[in-house]
């Protein structure tokens, strides 16, 4: 017996499909966050610390000129706000100019004429593109980040990776099945339609009381 497809079936399935796609998008964001945190705890922060340490041991120093323009960012922290300042700087090695940016939380006067024009930058002689302003303070910050890493948070991020990966696979299977059966009638909708069709064809309604 051929099933009669309701005209609202594709609409209902489309709504559920969009909901599953939205859930999948959220899971992908969570998975990316867990990946980033796990990478930083296993490799990223340690690699950054080693990079700054190498600059301090094997690098050279030169004066870098700060650009007068800078970007101020306001960040809410609890009930208060703090500001960060992003500067562009440049320095010259062997007649070649290198550019970079650095961010500081120190107060910078608004008047460009009062800005410190030059700061010391560490750079690698074999690759001046690897450079850092205020390398000593940055190294202390990098050490603190590595020291903060505990095995508990690492295991929590790995567990989060595992759970979100399983959920992503599950949702993908559901979405695939919904797309595959998008043209099929919804079973409950068909049964109700069939019931009302049979009732409407009866000539004697006394049995329905």
Rosetta blueprint (number, residue, H / E / L):
1 X L
2 X L
3 X L
4 X L
5 X L
6 X L
7 X L
8 X L
9 X H
10 X H
11 X H
12 X H
13 X H
14 X H
15 X H
16 X H
17 X H
18 X H
19 X H
20 X H
21 X H
22 X H
23 X H
24 X H
25 X H
26 X H
27 X H
28 X H
29 X H
30 X H
31 X H
32 X H
33 X H
34 X H
35 X H
36 X H
37 X H
38 X H
39 X H
40 X H
41 X H
42 X H
43 X H
44 X H
45 X H
46 X H
47 X H
48 X H
49 X H
50 X H
51 X H
52 X H
53 X H
54 X H
55 X H
56 X H
57 X H
58 X H
59 X L
60 X E
61 X E
62 X E
63 X E
64 X E
65 X E
66 X E
67 X E
68 X E
69 X E
70 X E
71 X E
72 X E
73 X E
74 X E
75 X E
76 X E
77 X E
78 X L
79 X L
80 X E
81 X E
82 X E
83 X E
84 X E
85 X E
86 X E
87 X E
88 X E
89 X E
90 X E
91 X E
92 X E
93 X E
94 X L
95 X L
96 X E
97 X E
98 X E
99 X E
100 X E
101 X E
102 X E
103 X E
104 X E
105 X L
106 X L
107 X L
108 X L
109 X L
110 X L
111 X L
112 X H
113 X H
114 X H
115 X L
116 X L
117 X L
118 X E
119 X E
120 X E
121 X E
122 X E
123 X E
124 X E
125 X L
126 X L
127 X E
128 X E
129 X E
130 X E
131 X E
132 X E
133 X E
134 X L
135 X H
136 X H
137 X H
138 X H
139 X H
140 X H
141 X H
142 X H
143 X H
144 X H
145 X H
146 X H
147 X H
148 X H
149 X L
150 X L
151 X H
152 X H
153 X H
154 X H
155 X H
156 X H
157 X H
158 X H
159 X H
160 X H
161 X H
162 X H
163 X H
164 X H
165 X H
166 X H
167 X H
168 X H
169 X H
170 X H
171 X H
172 X H
173 X H
174 X H
175 X H
176 X H
177 X H
178 X H
179 X H
180 X H
181 X L
182 X L
183 X L
184 X L
185 X L
186 X L
187 X H
188 X H
189 X H
190 X H
191 X H
192 X H
193 X H
194 X H
195 X H
196 X H
197 X H
198 X H
199 X H
200 X H
201 X H
202 X L
203 X L
204 X L
205 X L
206 X H
207 X H
208 X H
209 X L
